[in-house]
Amino acid sequence: MASSRPRAPRSDAEDNRGRIIATASAAFTSTPGATLQSIAKAAGVGQGTMYRHFPNREALLLAVYRSDIEALAAAAPRLLGEREPLEALRLWFGRLAAYGRAEHGAARAMEAATCADRGSHCYPPLVAALDQLLTAGKESGQLRSDADAGEVLLLVSFLWKTGSGPDRQERTARMLAIVIDGLRAAARG
């Protein structure tokens, strides 16, 4: 009698999947039109392996997006373990800004196909990570008590709209400084 439980993936299959996602992330950042074939070759896997894991480009883009979101969310507790809450928040916003710069093209390319999925799988981990940072800041007395993670994430959505000019990084840093200043406990007056 066959078991109805799905088998756990083999470790080499998991390694291949991880290598494909990492390679694709770099490829899509440098060449948004990178093909699945070029990514498979760069990852050192055959096309059959690529298509077993990712049957189409959208599936791979979504996997890259989820992986990046997971890494961004996982950075919050690490930063809090290493830094004061306000500095951890500032550094996390910097990572969010870098993510927005790297993912802008890929996010647009998959928006229609994955909008609902992005909202249900990716938005909650970002809100939870930001909430963890804000809670630590509130408990330390560094951040205002009424800061809400969902609202702050909406507030910093400008990170995806700052353009691509030569002053983009400086402008982003100034805008993030304004957000941080507004979140400080003393900002309430």
N, C-alpha and C positions, 0 to 999 in steps of 0.2 A: 504494500500500500504506500503510495507516494505521499509525502508530507505536503501540506497546503501552505506551509510557511515559505516566503520567498527566501532564496539563498542570499547570504551576505556577499557583496562583491569581493572578488579576489583582490589581494593587496596590489598585484601588478596592474590590475584594471583601475584601481583607485589611484595608483601612481600615474598611470597614463592620463586619466581624467584631470588630475591636478596639474600635470605638466602641460596639457592642452590648454587649460584655462589660463594658466600663467603666461604661456606663450601668446595666446589670443589677446590677453589684456595688453601686453606690450605692443603687439602688432596693431591692434585697433587704435591705440593711442598714437602711434607713429604713422600708420597708414590705414585710415578708416575703411578703405575699400579692400582690405586684405582678404584674400580668398581662403576658403576652408583648406584647399590643397596646399597653399603656401604655409598655412599655420600647421597643418599636419607634418609637413616636411621639416619645418623649424623645430617642432616639438619632438621629432624623431619617432613618429608613429606612422603607420600606414593609413591610407585613406579608409580602409575598412574599419580600423579602430576608431578613427575620427567619426565616421558616420554611425557606428554603434552607440557612441556616447552622445553625439549631437547630429541628429538627422538633417538639420538645416542650419543656416546662418543665424536665424532668430533664436534657436535653442542655445547656440553657443553664446550669442550676445547676452541672453538672459542669464546664463550661467556665470559669465564674467561679471555682469552687473550684481548678481547676488553675492558672489565671492567678494567683490569690492565693498559692498554694503556690510557684509559680515566682518570684514577686516576693520572697517571704520567704526562699527559698533563695538568691537572688541578692544579698540584702542582706548575707549573711555576709562574702564577700570584700571588699565595699565598706567595711563597718564595720572590718574588720581593716586595711584600707589607711589608715583615718583615725584609728584609736584603738589604745590598748594592748589586748592580748588579753582581759584581764578586763573592761575597760570595754566592749569590742565584744560580749562574751558577754552582759553585763548589758543592753545596748541591744537586742540581738537577742531576748533573752527578753521585753523590753518589747514589741517588735513582735509576738512570738508571742502574748503576752497580749492585745494589741489585736485581733489576728486572731481569737483564740478568742472574744472578746466579740462581734465583728462577725459571725462565722460560726456561732455556736451554733445559731440557728434554722434556717439553711439546711442546716447539716450534718445536723441531725435529720431534716429534710424529705426529704433524698435518701439517707439512710443505708441503707435497705433495697435501693434500686435500684443503688447504686454502692459498696457496702461493699468488695467484692472489688477493684473498679477503684481506689478510693481507696487501698487498701493497696498495690497493685502500681505505681501511677503517682505517688502523692503522698508516701507515707511515706519511700521511699528518698531523695528530694531533701532532705527535712528532716533526716534522719539524716546525710546527707553534709555539709550546711551546718553542723550542730551539731558534727560530727566535725572539720571544718576549724577551727572556733572553739576547740574543746577541745584540738586538737593544737597550735595556736599558743600557747595558754595553758600547756600542759605544757612546750613548748620554751622558753618564757620563764621557766619556774620559778614561775609564778603559780598554776597549777592542779595538783591532785594527779594523779599518774601513772596511777592506776587508773580514772579517770573514763571511762566508756563512753557513747558518744553514744546508743545505743538505750536504755540504762538511764536516762540523764539525761532523755531525752525522755519516757519512761514516768513518771519522777518528777515532771516538770512538767505532767503531764496534769491536775493540779488546776486549771489555768487555765480549763478548760471547766466547772468545777464550783463556782466560787466564788459563785454566786448573782447576784442583780441588785440587792441593797440599796444604800443610799446610801454605805456604807463599802466597797464592792467594790474600788475602785481602791486604797485604802489597805491593805486586807487582802491584795490581790494583791501589792502592793509589798513588804509585810512578809514574805510567804511566799517571794517570789523572793529577797529578801535572805538568808533562811535557806538557800535552795538555793545561792546564790553563796558564802556563808560555808562551807558544807559542801564545796564544790568547791575551795576555796583549798588550796594546797599545805601551808600550816601546819595545816590542819584534821586532817591525819592524825596529828599529834602526834609 
